[in-house]
Amino acid sequence: MGVDKSPTETYPMRILKVGDSFTPSSGSNPVTILACWLSRPSDIDAYAVWVVLCLLPHNTLHPFAVWNAVDRPEGWHMENGDYRETITEATAQYERRGGQYHLSD
């Protein structure tokens, strides 16, 4: 599936929001976004990348994951996952990756 853009336009970019639930193109189970931060917007030759903290309802051992979510044309591609047992551990990992909860003043 190609992207309908000229060579000088940026890739179109979707926005993630807390509470979004979907099945990533890179997986087979749904996830719910608990926190997300845009770490790199799309540009001429790169897709947008978000740091995300997700709830994995299907994973009873590690129900929380911190990923890089890449906004690809075929859907959200989750990569470089860190899986945690508790929300406290997952939140700390999200913050280590640069994830924030609100815009700085």
N, C-alpha and C positions, 0 to 999 in steps of 0.2 A: 504494500500500500504506500503510494508516494504522497508527498506533501505538495499541495497546490500553491506554490509561491515562486516568485522570480528569484534569480540568484542574488539580488541585492536586498531582498526583504528579510526581516527576521522571521523565524518560525512562529506560527500562532502559539499562544500560550494560554492554557487553562489555569484556573485558580483553584487551589485546594482550600477547604474550610474545615474547621473542627466540626465533627459530627458526620462528615461525609462517610458513606459506606459503599464499598464497591469490591469487585474481585479484580485484582491486578492482572495485567496481561502476562506477567511473569509467574503467576500462581494459579491455584485452582480453588482457593477458599477466600471468602469475603473477609475484609478488614474494616475497621472503623478508625478514623483519624481522631486522635485525642489531642494532638498538638502538631503544628506544622509551621515551617519557616522557609521562605524562599531564599536559597543560598546562591543561586545563579539564575538570572532571567534568561529567556531564550534570546538568541541573536542570529546573525546570518548563518553561522555554521554550527550551532549547538542548540540542543533542546534545553528547556528549563529544568533545573534540579532543585528539589525541596528536601529539607531534613524533616522527617516525619516520625512521630511517636504513635504507634498503632496498637489497638486491641485486636488480638487474634482469638476470637471466641472458640475456634476449633482446637486450639492448642492448650491442653490442660496442664502441661508441664511448664511451658514458657508462654503465658498468655499476652505478653507485651513484646513489641519489637520496635527498634529504631532502625530506619532505613534511609537511604537516599531514594527519593521517588523521582524518576525521570519521566517527563511529560512527552512521551513518544506518540506518534500518530495512531498507533494501534492500541493505545491505552497507557495507563500508568505502569511503568516497569520499576519494580522494587529491587534494589541491589545493595550490597554491603551491609547485610543485616546483623544486628546485635540483638539477641533474644534474652529476655529477663523474666524472672519469676514474679517480681513485685513491681508495682507502679513506682515505688521509691527508687529502685535500681534503674528502671527504664528512664525515669525523669532525669536522673544524674547522667546517664549515657546521652540522652537527648541534648542536655546542656553542654556536655563535653564536645559534642559534634557541632556546636554553635547554634543550636536551636534556641529560639527565644519565644516568649509568650505574648509580647506586645511590642509596638514600635517604641524605640527610645525617643526621649524628648530632645 
